[in-house]
């Protein structure tokens, strides 16, 4: 077993500047403990002891969430854990288990007042360990929650990006095949004989239809009726490929009357090749238009992702429109919202001035609250999410409510506690609302919740100018 003396303690950076006399006092009043592998050191709710210095082996900290074990952190050789001077945490929040044969130098908690009173530098060292532990844990917590938030969004984003990407690939393949030169069609086009006055008249009729801005979407029944009427007209006028052509002309809302007006400007012998040529141009335009729409959808999604994560921006507080962040969050969660058959009601006070805050972190607040609301409404198979913003003097207030089953009264007091969750393993870390509260506290604000069966409302409030 490792012998613990002053030189061993001074090999740990935290004790380098502690006087030897104080370290010897600590050794004299501490106990060398050996714990077997797998032995439980403490359980949730038990009073914390220590501090404990790990000499050999390790300590694994974990929690049980909905019957499943979740590991959080492991302390190894040279690490210090347990109760520290001035620590506010007096009881364990989870389990600690020995990893390997554990050897610790354990200081009796009841002697801490004497340590604090008589040994300033030693006390300072332990307080330094505690502050580092809080900082490191907070950083780990934030990183874990960011990764959890990314996980929440990734499946939906993959679906959102895949749809337009697949459409682009499909339309580009179709366009390539469509643009291949057909010998017969080329010959028919070259053989068209038409006067300049007829071209001008045809142009006028075509663009009368194509420039109409009122593209009223037809019902399925109306669309089928229009295609049938166009097909019949083409057959009556001996237009080749009439059935196939009807779809492209229907896409641009050509009526039989429009076709008749166009035909009046075309020599009878050229009707079939001319309408096939026009159809070719319409199909090409439609495919390019579809590719443009799909490309814009991808660009908009990428823009939403950049705005959501606040990439390419400084990490300090900045003035920004709070509604942009909320809308980007809804875009990011769009797939999950549609999948859950959820209606979103946005009631924004558009007169709100820009708010000063950590924009990326605020987006994490909206994500966590909205995602929880979606999960809650999942039980009903549908729901309504209402988001309302308003000004309250020098503060902005954001209310996010859902019509899910509500939060049980016995659960409500604990929802902001770290690691507390009622979700099954893999769906929640128990950190989401704790992170929400911590971020809003960073903004000198508050988070309140009201819940009853059929309605839960989170009210986030913070100053406009932090």
GUDREN-248556 format. One record per residue (C-alpha): residue number from 0; chain; x, y, z. Coordinates in Angstrom, 3 decimals, padded with zeros to 6 digits, always signed. Layout:
<rs>
(r NUM, "A", (X, Y, Z))
...
</rs>
This chain:
<rs>
(r 0, "A", (+000.000, +000.000, +000.000))
(r 1, "A", (+001.268, +003.467, -000.883))
(r 2, "A", (+002.744, +005.339, +002.093))
(r 3, "A", (+001.288, +008.831, +002.304))
(r 4, "A", (+003.700, +011.443, +003.625))
(r 5, "A", (+004.350, +015.149, +003.088))
(r 6, "A", (+006.391, +014.569, -000.072))
(r 7, "A", (+003.581, +012.482, -001.603))
(r 8, "A", (+001.001, +015.156, -000.827))
(r 9, "A", (+003.309, +017.826, -002.283))
(r 10, "A", (+003.456, +015.830, -005.512))
(r 11, "A", (-000.141, +016.989, -005.968))
(r 12, "A", (-000.241, +020.476, -007.466))
(r 13, "A", (-002.957, +021.672, -005.102))
(r 14, "A", (-000.735, +021.204, -002.016))
(r 15, "A", (+002.552, +022.628, -003.366))
(r 16, "A", (+002.224, +025.918, -001.448))
(r 17, "A", (+000.785, +024.450, +001.766))
(r 18, "A", (+003.262, +024.523, +004.706))
(r 19, "A", (+004.665, +021.123, +005.698))
(r 20, "A", (+003.398, +021.542, +009.246))
(r 21, "A", (-000.204, +021.831, +008.046))
(r 22, "A", (+000.139, +018.817, +005.733))
(r 23, "A", (+001.567, +016.736, +008.577))
(r 24, "A", (-001.353, +017.787, +010.780))
(r 25, "A", (-003.712, +016.662, +008.025))
(r 26, "A", (-001.970, +013.272, +007.716))
(r 27, "A", (-001.955, +012.762, +011.510))
(r 28, "A", (-005.689, +013.380, +011.764))
(r 29, "A", (-006.691, +011.407, +008.644))
(r 30, "A", (-007.379, +007.702, +008.210))
(r 31, "A", (-006.002, +005.366, +005.558))
(r 32, "A", (-008.959, +003.379, +004.206))
(r 33, "A", (-008.985, +000.435, +001.823))
(r 34, "A", (-012.235, -000.427, +000.045))
(r 35, "A", (-012.843, -003.476, -002.130))
(r 36, "A", (-013.749, -003.191, -005.810))
(r 37, "A", (-017.471, -002.645, -006.346))
(r 38, "A", (-018.257, -001.628, -002.770))
(r 39, "A", (-020.765, +001.225, -002.457))
(r 40, "A", (-019.252, +004.236, -000.674))
(r 41, "A", (-022.449, +006.241, -000.356))
(r 42, "A", (-026.005, +006.425, -001.688))
(r 43, "A", (-028.375, +009.308, -002.525))
(r 44, "A", (-029.488, +011.224, +000.545))
(r 45, "A", (-026.609, +010.079, +002.764))
(r 46, "A", (-024.493, +012.699, +004.530))
(r 47, "A", (-021.267, +013.483, +002.700))
(r 48, "A", (-017.989, +012.809, +004.525))
(r 49, "A", (-014.399, +013.799, +003.932))
(r 50, "A", (-012.557, +015.298, +002.183))
(r 51, "A", (-011.053, +012.111, +000.733))
(r 52, "A", (-007.823, +011.929, -001.277))
(r 53, "A", (-007.615, +009.007, -003.730))
(r 54, "A", (-004.232, +007.280, -003.296))
(r 55, "A", (-004.881, +004.217, -005.465))
(r 56, "A", (-007.851, +002.819, -007.397))
(r 57, "A", (-010.791, +005.003, -008.294))
(r 58, "A", (-014.291, +006.186, -007.423))
(r 59, "A", (-017.117, +006.019, -009.982))
(r 60, "A", (-020.087, +008.358, -009.482))
(r 61, "A", (-023.413, +007.409, -011.032))
(r 62, "A", (-027.167, +007.901, -010.719))
(r 63, "A", (-030.179, +005.687, -011.278))
(r 64, "A", (-032.719, +007.245, -013.652))
(r 65, "A", (-035.939, +005.349, -014.314))
(r 66, "A", (-034.307, +002.072, -013.361))
(r 67, "A", (-031.205, +002.565, -015.535))
(r 68, "A", (-027.692, +003.433, -014.372))
(r 69, "A", (-026.076, +006.585, -015.776))
(r 70, "A", (-022.348, +007.063, -015.082))
(r 71, "A", (-021.120, +010.649, -014.679))
(r 72, "A", (-017.532, +010.980, -013.515))
(r 73, "A", (-014.623, +008.905, -012.203))
(r 74, "A", (-011.994, +010.121, -009.715))
(r 75, "A", (-008.555, +008.500, -009.839))
(r 76, "A", (-005.148, +008.686, -008.195))
(r 77, "A", (-004.456, +012.153, -006.732))
(r 78, "A", (-008.054, +013.395, -007.072))
(r 79, "A", (-009.834, +014.884, -004.074))
(r 80, "A", (-013.529, +014.344, -003.430))
(r 81, "A", (-016.063, +014.344, -000.618))
(r 82, "A", (-017.220, +017.204, +001.593))
(r 83, "A", (-015.094, +020.365, +001.343))
(r 84, "A", (-014.722, +023.430, +003.597))
(r 85, "A", (-017.588, +025.904, +003.028))
(r 86, "A", (-019.376, +023.473, +000.706))
(r 87, "A", (-023.157, +023.946, +000.540))
(r 88, "A", (-023.767, +020.401, -000.645))
(r 89, "A", (-024.119, +018.300, +002.476))
(r 90, "A", (-025.838, +015.158, +001.148))
(r 91, "A", (-025.050, +012.862, -001.751))
(r 92, "A", (-027.082, +013.277, -004.925))
(r 93, "A", (-026.114, +009.889, -006.342))
(r 94, "A", (-024.052, +006.772, -005.795))
(r 95, "A", (-020.290, +006.313, -005.430))
(r 96, "A", (-018.658, +002.919, -005.947))
(r 97, "A", (-015.053, +001.751, -005.569))
(r 98, "A", (-013.252, +000.930, -008.819))
(r 99, "A", (-010.490, -001.588, -008.206))
(r 100, "A", (-008.954, -001.781, -004.732))
(r 101, "A", (-009.551, +001.751, -003.482))
(r 102, "A", (-007.074, +003.390, -001.095))
(r 103, "A", (-008.046, +006.786, +000.279))
(r 104, "A", (-006.697, +009.205, +002.862))
(r 105, "A", (-009.921, +010.282, +004.560))
(r 106, "A", (-010.213, +013.308, +006.815))
(r 107, "A", (-012.962, +013.313, +009.508))
(r 108, "A", (-015.643, +015.838, +008.591))
(r 109, "A", (-016.170, +016.843, +012.217))
(r 110, "A", (-012.638, +018.284, +012.308))
(r 111, "A", (-013.252, +020.701, +009.420))
(r 112, "A", (-014.037, +023.655, +011.741))
(r 113, "A", (-010.593, +023.200, +013.342))
(r 114, "A", (-008.963, +022.956, +009.896))
(r 115, "A", (-010.670, +026.172, +008.786))
(r 116, "A", (-009.737, +028.017, +011.992))
(r 117, "A", (-006.110, +026.928, +012.363))
(r 118, "A", (-004.799, +026.080, +008.881))
(r 119, "A", (-005.449, +028.839, +006.375))
(r 120, "A", (-003.300, +027.602, +003.445))
(r 121, "A", (-004.653, +024.047, +003.737))
(r 122, "A", (-008.213, +025.379, +003.810))
(r 123, "A", (-007.431, +027.559, +000.802))
(r 124, "A", (-006.189, +024.486, -001.111))
(r 125, "A", (-009.408, +022.563, -000.472))
(r 126, "A", (-011.559, +025.573, -001.417))
(r 127, "A", (-009.531, +025.813, -004.644))
(r 128, "A", (-010.311, +022.136, -005.348))
(r 129, "A", (-014.002, +022.779, -004.693))
(r 130, "A", (-014.160, +025.818, -006.987))
(r 131, "A", (-012.349, +023.921, -009.756))
(r 132, "A", (-014.714, +020.998, -009.294))
(r 133, "A", (-017.745, +023.274, -009.647))
(r 134, "A", (-016.254, +024.942, -012.741))
(r 135, "A", (-015.286, +021.641, -014.374))
(r 136, "A", (-018.615, +020.056, -013.567))
(r 137, "A", (-020.494, +023.046, -014.945))
(r 138, "A", (-018.450, +022.915, -018.171))
(r 139, "A", (-019.070, +019.165, -018.469))
(r 140, "A", (-022.728, +019.709, -017.736))
(r 141, "A", (-023.016, +022.398, -020.423))
(r 142, "A", (-021.195, +020.240, -022.970))
(r 143, "A", (-023.376, +017.217, -022.187))
(r 144, "A", (-026.514, +019.300, -022.502))
(r 145, "A", (-025.340, +020.789, -025.812))
(r 146, "A", (-024.663, +017.294, -027.117))
(r 147, "A", (-028.080, +016.205, -025.858))
(r 148, "A", (-029.684, +019.178, -027.597))
(r 149, "A", (-027.806, +018.308, -030.790))
(r 150, "A", (-029.049, +014.734, -030.472))
(r 151, "A", (-032.617, +015.986, -030.119))
(r 152, "A", (-032.266, +017.948, -033.346))
(r 153, "A", (-030.073, +015.654, -035.449))
(r 154, "A", (-032.724, +013.112, -036.469))
(r 155, "A", (-035.132, +015.834, -037.509))
(r 156, "A", (-032.423, +017.791, -039.311))
(r 157, "A", (-031.325, +014.702, -041.218))
(r 158, "A", (-034.906, +014.230, -042.380))
(r 159, "A", (-035.351, +017.922, -043.192))
(r 160, "A", (-032.138, +018.029, -045.245))
(r 161, "A", (-032.668, +014.655, -046.899))
(r 162, "A", (-036.019, +015.602, -048.427))
(r 163, "A", (-034.823, +018.590, -050.508))
(r 164, "A", (-031.471, +016.891, -051.246))
(r 165, "A", (-033.293, +013.840, -052.631))
(r 166, "A", (-035.585, +016.117, -054.623))
(r 167, "A", (-032.578, +017.893, -056.171))
(r 168, "A", (-030.961, +014.567, -057.135))
(r 169, "A", (-034.227, +013.260, -058.569))
(r 170, "A", (-035.065, +016.454, -060.493))
(r 171, "A", (-031.531, +016.862, -061.841))
(r 172, "A", (-031.572, +013.284, -063.172))
(r 173, "A", (-034.965, +013.929, -064.771))
(r 174, "A", (-033.772, +017.216, -066.223))
(r 175, "A", (-030.683, +015.555, -067.698))
(r 176, "A", (-032.832, +012.875, -069.349))
(r 177, "A", (-035.328, +015.485, -070.500))
(r 178, "A", (-032.652, +017.636, -072.162))
(r 179, "A", (-031.235, +014.775, -074.220))
(r 180, "A", (-031.824, +015.620, -077.883))
(r 181, "A", (-034.560, +013.518, -079.471))
(r 182, "A", (-033.973, +013.202, -083.257))
(r 183, "A", (-037.647, +013.213, -084.207))
(r 184, "A", (-038.478, +016.142, -081.936))
(r 185, "A", (-035.498, +018.064, -083.298))
(r 186, "A", (-036.607, +017.424, -086.872))
(r 187, "A", (-040.191, +018.480, -086.123))
(r 188, "A", (-038.970, +021.716, -084.509))
(r 189, "A", (-036.732, +022.563, -087.466))
(r 190, "A", (-039.645, +021.979, -089.853))
(r 191, "A", (-041.932, +024.471, -088.072))
(r 192, "A", (-042.968, +027.287, -090.399))
(r 193, "A", (-044.379, +030.374, -088.666))
(r 194, "A", (-044.527, +034.087, -089.516))
(r 195, "A", (-043.231, +036.888, -087.276))
(r 196, "A", (-046.761, +038.225, -086.631))
(r 197, "A", (-047.855, +034.745, -085.532))
(r 198, "A", (-044.832, +034.483, -083.216))
(r 199, "A", (-045.762, +037.821, -081.616))
(r 200, "A", (-049.364, +036.699, -081.122))
(r 201, "A", (-048.255, +033.332, -079.669))
(r 202, "A", (-045.836, +035.106, -077.320))
(r 203, "A", (-048.617, +037.364, -076.122))
(r 204, "A", (-050.981, +034.451, -075.408))
(r 205, "A", (-048.298, +032.340, -073.694))
(r 206, "A", (-047.054, +035.070, -071.396))
(r 207, "A", (-050.580, +036.157, -070.564))
(r 208, "A", (-050.882, +032.793, -068.841))
(r 209, "A", (-047.319, +032.478, -067.525))
(r 210, "A", (-047.223, +035.930, -065.896))
(r 211, "A", (-050.434, +035.473, -063.901))
(r 212, "A", (-049.427, +035.875, -060.220))
(r 213, "A", (-052.576, +034.240, -058.826))
(r 214, "A", (-051.502, +030.584, -058.911))
(r 215, "A", (-054.456, +029.233, -056.995))
(r 216, "A", (-053.752, +025.664, -055.929))
(r 217, "A", (-056.333, +023.316, -057.440))
(r 218, "A", (-057.926, +020.496, -055.515))
(r 219, "A", (-057.140, +016.968, -056.707))
(r 220, "A", (-060.566, +016.730, -058.334))
(r 221, "A", (-060.142, +020.093, -060.100))
(r 222, "A", (-056.642, +019.167, -061.265))
(r 223, "A", (-057.797, +015.843, -062.751))
(r 224, "A", (-060.673, +017.577, -064.520))
(r 225, "A", (-058.298, +020.155, -066.023))
(r 226, "A", (-055.857, +017.479, -067.256))
(r 227, "A", (-058.725, +015.494, -068.807))
(r 228, "A", (-060.029, +018.596, -070.618))
(r 229, "A", (-056.547, +019.452, -071.963))
(r 230, "A", (-055.965, +015.820, -073.049))
(r 231, "A", (-059.293, +015.818, -074.907))
(r 232, "A", (-058.416, +019.087, -076.665))
(r 233, "A", (-055.007, +017.723, -077.746))
(r 234, "A", (-056.610, +014.531, -079.082))
(r 235, "A", (-059.216, +016.547, -080.983))
(r 236, "A", (-056.399, +018.513, -082.644))
(r 237, "A", (-054.153, +015.498, -083.385))
(r 238, "A", (-051.371, +016.638, -081.017))
(r 239, "A", (-048.818, +013.868, -080.453))
(r 240, "A", (-048.129, +012.803, -076.845))
(r 241, "A", (-051.265, +014.685, -075.791))
(r 242, "A", (-051.747, +012.687, -072.578))
(r 243, "A", (-048.149, +013.361, -071.423))
(r 244, "A", (-048.303, +017.012, -072.477))
(r 245, "A", (-051.470, +017.658, -070.480))
(r 246, "A", (-049.616, +017.429, -067.132))
(r 247, "A", (-047.085, +020.139, -067.978))
(r 248, "A", (-049.744, +022.549, -069.284))
(r 249, "A", (-051.901, +021.886, -066.193))
(r 250, "A", (-048.886, +022.697, -063.964))
(r 251, "A", (-048.991, +026.246, -065.333))
(r 252, "A", (-052.808, +026.509, -065.166))
(r 253, "A", (-053.442, +026.572, -068.926))
(r 254, "A", (-057.137, +026.292, -069.707))
(r 255, "A", (-058.715, +024.963, -072.906))
(r 256, "A", (-059.494, +028.575, -073.841))
(r 257, "A", (-055.799, +029.437, -073.482))
(r 258, "A", (-054.835, +026.533, -075.737))
(r 259, "A", (-057.384, +027.641, -078.300))
(r 260, "A", (-055.964, +031.186, -078.269))
(r 261, "A", (-052.429, +029.842, -078.747))
(r 262, "A", (-053.555, +027.556, -081.569))
(r 263, "A", (-054.998, +030.545, -083.394))
(r 264, "A", (-051.458, +031.906, -083.775))
(r 265, "A", (-049.957, +028.628, -085.064))
(r 266, "A", (-050.251, +027.253, -088.604))
(r 267, "A", (-052.406, +024.046, -088.494))
(r 268, "A", (-049.542, +021.905, -089.872))
(r 269, "A", (-047.270, +023.028, -087.027))
(r 270, "A", (-049.705, +022.587, -084.120))
(r 271, "A", (-048.292, +019.251, -082.878))
(r 272, "A", (-044.550, +020.114, -082.974))
(r 273, "A", (-045.178, +023.596, -081.574))
(r 274, "A", (-047.196, +022.354, -078.573))
(r 275, "A", (-044.558, +019.651, -077.958))
(r 276, "A", (-041.870, +022.358, -078.052))
(r 277, "A", (-043.819, +024.561, -075.626))
(r 278, "A", (-044.357, +021.577, -073.330))
(r 279, "A", (-040.630, +020.849, -073.390))
(r 280, "A", (-039.866, +024.398, -072.314))
(r 281, "A", (-042.535, +024.302, -069.573))
(r 282, "A", (-041.214, +020.997, -068.199))
(r 283, "A", (-037.658, +022.364, -068.156))
(r 284, "A", (-038.790, +025.505, -066.344))
(r 285, "A", (-040.755, +023.444, -063.808))
(r 286, "A", (-037.792, +021.175, -063.071))
(r 287, "A", (-035.408, +024.114, -062.634))
(r 288, "A", (-037.975, +025.805, -060.401))
(r 289, "A", (-038.261, +022.670, -058.231))
(r 290, "A", (-034.457, +022.435, -057.970))
(r 291, "A", (-034.307, +026.105, -056.955))
(r 292, "A", (-036.969, +025.596, -054.264))
(r 293, "A", (-035.170, +022.552, -052.868))
(r 294, "A", (-031.825, +024.384, -052.895))
(r 295, "A", (-033.373, +027.362, -051.115))
(r 296, "A", (-034.852, +025.008, -048.506))
(r 297, "A", (-031.389, +023.598, -047.777))
(r 298, "A", (-029.861, +027.098, -047.674))
(r 299, "A", (-032.600, +028.260, -045.268))
(r 300, "A", (-032.008, +025.239, -043.017))
(r 301, "A", (-028.246, +025.842, -042.957))
(r 302, "A", (-028.895, +029.514, -042.164))
(r 303, "A", (-031.225, +028.476, -039.331))
(r 304, "A", (-028.575, +026.108, -037.958))
(r 305, "A", (-025.929, +028.863, -038.040))
(r 306, "A", (-028.254, +031.345, -036.374))
(r 307, "A", (-029.421, +028.753, -033.846))
(r 308, "A", (-025.893, +027.836, -032.743))
(r 309, "A", (-024.749, +031.447, -033.222))
(r 310, "A", (-021.780, +030.324, -035.311))
(r 311, "A", (-019.359, +032.982, -036.582))
(r 312, "A", (-020.400, +035.295, -033.754))
(r 313, "A", (-018.657, +036.514, -030.625))
(r 314, "A", (-019.462, +034.560, -027.491))
(r 315, "A", (-020.288, +037.581, -025.339))
(r 316, "A", (-023.703, +039.164, -024.913))
(r 317, "A", (-025.062, +040.851, -028.021))
(r 318, "A", (-028.237, +042.655, -029.029))
(r 319, "A", (-030.526, +040.505, -031.177))
(r 320, "A", (-034.174, +040.013, -032.089))
(r 321, "A", (-035.463, +037.384, -029.671))
(r 322, "A", (-038.062, +036.227, -032.204))
(r 323, "A", (-035.343, +035.188, -034.682))
(r 324, "A", (-033.978, +032.726, -032.141))
(r 325, "A", (-037.421, +031.313, -031.356))
(r 326, "A", (-038.292, +030.941, -035.047))
(r 327, "A", (-034.958, +029.240, -035.756))
(r 328, "A", (-035.617, +026.841, -032.882))
(r 329, "A", (-039.033, +025.985, -034.343))
(r 330, "A", (-037.369, +025.397, -037.711))
(r 331, "A", (-034.811, +023.081, -036.115))
(r 332, "A", (-037.563, +021.144, -034.340))
(r 333, "A", (-039.896, +021.293, -037.354))
(r 334, "A", (-039.782, +017.588, -038.157))
(r 335, "A", (-040.557, +016.586, -034.569))
(r 336, "A", (-043.391, +019.148, -034.421))
(r 337, "A", (-045.003, +017.810, -037.600))
(r 338, "A", (-044.455, +014.207, -036.535))
(r 339, "A", (-046.240, +014.942, -033.244))
(r 340, "A", (-049.178, +016.541, -035.100))
(r 341, "A", (-048.640, +019.749, -033.137))
(r 342, "A", (-050.071, +023.126, -034.062))
(r 343, "A", (-047.845, +026.092, -033.199))
(r 344, "A", (-049.443, +029.425, -032.334))
(r 345, "A", (-046.980, +032.332, -032.419))
(r 346, "A", (-048.185, +035.492, -030.686))
(r 347, "A", (-045.227, +037.871, -030.804))
(r 348, "A", (-044.965, +041.494, -029.777))
(r 349, "A", (-043.112, +042.693, -032.862))
(r 350, "A", (-042.518, +046.089, -031.229))
(r 351, "A", (-040.055, +044.541, -028.765))
(r 352, "A", (-036.592, +046.104, -029.113))
(r 353, "A", (-033.533, +043.854, -029.540))
(r 354, "A", (-032.555, +042.132, -026.301))
(r 355, "A", (-029.007, +041.802, -025.012))
(r 356, "A", (-027.999, +038.242, -024.230))
(r 357, "A", (-025.997, +035.126, -025.021))
(r 358, "A", (-027.964, +034.248, -028.134))
(r 359, "A", (-026.736, +030.661, -028.532))
(r 360, "A", (-027.540, +029.909, -024.896))
(r 361, "A", (-030.996, +031.494, -025.149))
(r 362, "A", (-031.701, +029.266, -028.156))
(r 363, "A", (-030.823, +026.332, -025.921))
(r 364, "A", (-033.461, +027.565, -023.449))
(r 365, "A", (-036.159, +027.616, -026.148))
(r 366, "A", (-035.035, +024.197, -027.423))
(r 367, "A", (-035.216, +022.522, -024.019))
(r 368, "A", (-038.619, +023.956, -023.089))
(r 369, "A", (-040.205, +023.355, -026.520))
(r 370, "A", (-038.747, +019.846, -026.779))
(r 371, "A", (-040.173, +018.984, -023.337))
(r 372, "A", (-043.567, +020.321, -024.447))
(r 373, "A", (-043.490, +018.184, -027.606))
(r 374, "A", (-042.628, +015.094, -025.552))
(r 375, "A", (-045.454, +015.865, -023.115))
(r 376, "A", (-048.046, +016.202, -025.896))
(r 377, "A", (-046.850, +012.966, -027.498))
(r 378, "A", (-049.175, +011.046, -025.159))
(r 379, "A", (-052.207, +012.707, -026.783))
(r 380, "A", (-051.068, +012.104, -030.371))
(r 381, "A", (-051.580, +015.826, -031.088))
(r 382, "A", (-051.404, +019.170, -029.347))
(r 383, "A", (-051.078, +022.926, -029.436))
(r 384, "A", (-047.915, +024.823, -028.538))
(r 385, "A", (-048.417, +028.531, -027.866))
(r 386, "A", (-045.521, +030.987, -027.717))
(r 387, "A", (-046.213, +034.557, -026.624))
(r 388, "A", (-043.760, +037.432, -026.171))
(r 389, "A", (-044.476, +040.725, -024.468))
(r 390, "A", (-042.765, +043.616, -022.773))
(r 391, "A", (-043.051, +044.189, -019.033))
(r 392, "A", (-041.444, +047.591, -018.395))
(r 393, "A", (-037.680, +046.987, -018.843))
(r 394, "A", (-038.089, +043.232, -019.135))
(r 395, "A", (-039.014, +040.811, -021.906))
(r 396, "A", (-041.375, +038.001, -021.031))
(r 397, "A", (-041.666, +034.806, -023.062))
(r 398, "A", (-044.533, +032.429, -022.297))
(r 399, "A", (-044.415, +028.904, -023.714))
(r 400, "A", (-047.465, +026.739, -023.041))
(r 401, "A", (-048.716, +023.340, -024.158))
(r 402, "A", (-051.955, +021.401, -023.738))
(r 403, "A", (-050.303, +018.151, -022.645))
(r 404, "A", (-051.283, +016.191, -019.538))
(r 405, "A", (-049.526, +018.614, -017.172))
(r 406, "A", (-046.792, +018.093, -014.580))
(r 407, "A", (-047.874, +016.107, -011.490))
(r 408, "A", (-047.969, +018.188, -008.295))
(r 409, "A", (-045.450, +015.912, -006.557))
(r 410, "A", (-042.972, +016.318, -009.459))
(r 411, "A", (-043.290, +020.091, -009.905))
(r 412, "A", (-040.988, +021.148, -006.998))
(r 413, "A", (-038.118, +019.038, -008.408))
(r 414, "A", (-038.145, +019.837, -012.126))
(r 415, "A", (-035.244, +022.312, -011.921))
(r 416, "A", (-033.074, +019.972, -009.812))
(r 417, "A", (-029.937, +018.598, -011.516))
(r 418, "A", (-030.325, +015.045, -012.866))
(r 419, "A", (-034.042, +014.916, -012.057))
(r 420, "A", (-036.066, +013.406, -014.898))
(r 421, "A", (-039.213, +011.364, -015.403))
(r 422, "A", (-038.250, +010.446, -018.962))
(r 423, "A", (-037.017, +006.954, -019.888))
(r 424, "A", (-033.305, +006.280, -020.368))
(r 425, "A", (-032.004, +007.870, -023.547))
(r 426, "A", (-034.715, +010.556, -023.719))
(r 427, "A", (-033.525, +012.837, -020.950))
(r 428, "A", (-030.515, +013.591, -018.770))
(r 429, "A", (-032.383, +015.457, -016.065))
(r 430, "A", (-030.251, +018.505, -016.898))
(r 431, "A", (-032.470, +020.274, -019.455))
(r 432, "A", (-034.488, +022.486, -017.129))
(r 433, "A", (-031.570, +022.961, -014.737))
(r 434, "A", (-029.621, +024.342, -017.724))
(r 435, "A", (-032.610, +026.551, -018.631))
(r 436, "A", (-032.677, +028.000, -015.133))
(r 437, "A", (-028.904, +028.509, -015.013))
(r 438, "A", (-028.817, +030.292, -018.395))
(r 439, "A", (-031.687, +032.604, -017.441))
(r 440, "A", (-029.985, +033.345, -014.102))
(r 441, "A", (-026.929, +034.346, -016.173))
(r 442, "A", (-029.243, +036.896, -017.778))
(r 443, "A", (-030.434, +038.180, -014.380))
(r 444, "A", (-033.861, +036.732, -015.066))
(r 445, "A", (-036.266, +034.125, -013.754))
(r 446, "A", (-038.093, +031.005, -014.926))
(r 447, "A", (-041.499, +030.143, -013.503))
(r 448, "A", (-043.832, +027.274, -014.291))
(r 449, "A", (-047.568, +026.851, -013.873))
(r 450, "A", (-049.130, +023.458, -014.488))
(r 451, "A", (-052.523, +021.821, -014.264))
(r 452, "A", (-054.041, +018.872, -016.142))
(r 453, "A", (-054.325, +019.971, -019.786))
(r 454, "A", (-052.023, +022.987, -019.570))
(r 455, "A", (-048.408, +023.703, -018.652))
(r 456, "A", (-046.863, +027.159, -019.018))
(r 457, "A", (-043.251, +028.240, -018.625))
(r 458, "A", (-042.690, +031.963, -018.127))
(r 459, "A", (-039.190, +033.205, -018.903))
(r 460, "A", (-038.429, +036.792, -017.919))
(r 461, "A", (-035.182, +038.765, -018.125))
(r 462, "A", (-034.021, +042.374, -018.671))
(r 463, "A", (-033.979, +043.794, -022.179))
(r 464, "A", (-030.520, +045.262, -021.574))
(r 465, "A", (-028.376, +042.942, -019.453))
</rs>
